[in-house]
Amino acid sequence: MRFLYLALYSLLYNQLAWAYDGVSWAVSLGRWDSWRRAALPFVVGERVLEVGFGTGGLLSDLHRGRRRAFGVEPSAAMQRISARRLEQQGRHVPRLQGTAQQLPFADRAFDTIVTTFPASFILDIQAQREFARCLRPGGRLIVVEVVLTSRHPLLRFFFPLLFPSPPGAREQLDDAFHAAELQSRQHVIGEGAVLPLVIVAEKEGRG
């Protein structure tokens, strides 16, 4: 099942990128955008980086007021879709093609780094060290996932099929935070059976 999920994920980020928003809307019953926006109240500072921005739905929200957003995304197909979306909105958001393990930015470049429903890179110690390198002291990494809070047997059956994670993922993530010297805390937002989980991992020190 994990192999099938990864294959579908690869297709949605490449050949089937045009279907990504529709699939996301369907599996979340229309709540995908609101889940992603759960990150916004936790953003600090004026310079914000979104890693793995996909079709760019959150970039526009991040690039508001005095905040200046930047984006990194490895998929060329997603880059094209997000470029069209942002152009239609009249927004210019600097975007680069790259990976979380090799962020093309200077040390201490950002106040906040955001990644929502991230791929397996979030468990990679090298990626976490890159996040820490690019954050100013006192800056924060925001990770948005979803959690099942209901014990209903039908939901407990379907949830891991729609939102699978590898065995021991939470422990691996904690280990990666620790290796990168990031201090994390978790926030479950709202009420309901499936809710956004916002993980805030802060870099020690003062900006």
Secondary structure, DSSP 4 states (H G I P E B T S, - for coil): -HHHHHHHHHHHTTTTGGGHHHHHHHHTTT-HHHHHGGGGGG--SSEEEEES-TTSTTHHHHS-TT-EEEEE-S-HHHHHHHHHHHHHTT----EE--BTTB--S-TT-EEEEEEES--GGGG-HHHHHHHHHHEEEEEEEEEEEEEE----HHHHHHHHHHS---TTHHHHHHHHHHHTTEEEEEEE-SSSSEEEEEEEEEESS--
